[in-house]
């Protein structure tokens, strides 16, 4: 396991295999750390962004977990360290994550996010993703990963 000095742990999901990625965690159990740092590359894929001259410092991570009952559907997650937010890193990570998902036969991304998260709402708008439902404090986004689709 490679250690990274970037602190993105407080935006990682408490239960990585669920759709409830909506609250910060005060810490991760050994099992959760193992799960998050050892994706299998098929059902769970993670892409970490680092600088070439500082490869042990994580700037962000994008990941998806395929639904066991419907492996053509995956739930993506994205975390970017505060100093890198607003510079396009999230957009680049999501675009590459979509490519990785397509390569593995994933047809759709589905995720629930907090409605009052302006950066992620902006990213959804920039990428042109349709919002499926808006249930007060959360929104659900589901998008087909068409090969012809291009981001804005």
Secondary structure by P-SEA (a helix, b strand, c coil): cccccccccccccccccccccccccccccaaaaaaaaccccccbbbbbbbbcccccccccccccccccccccbbbbbbbbcccccccaaaaaaaaaaaaaaaaacccccccccccccaaaaaaaaaaccccccccccbbbbbbbbccccccc
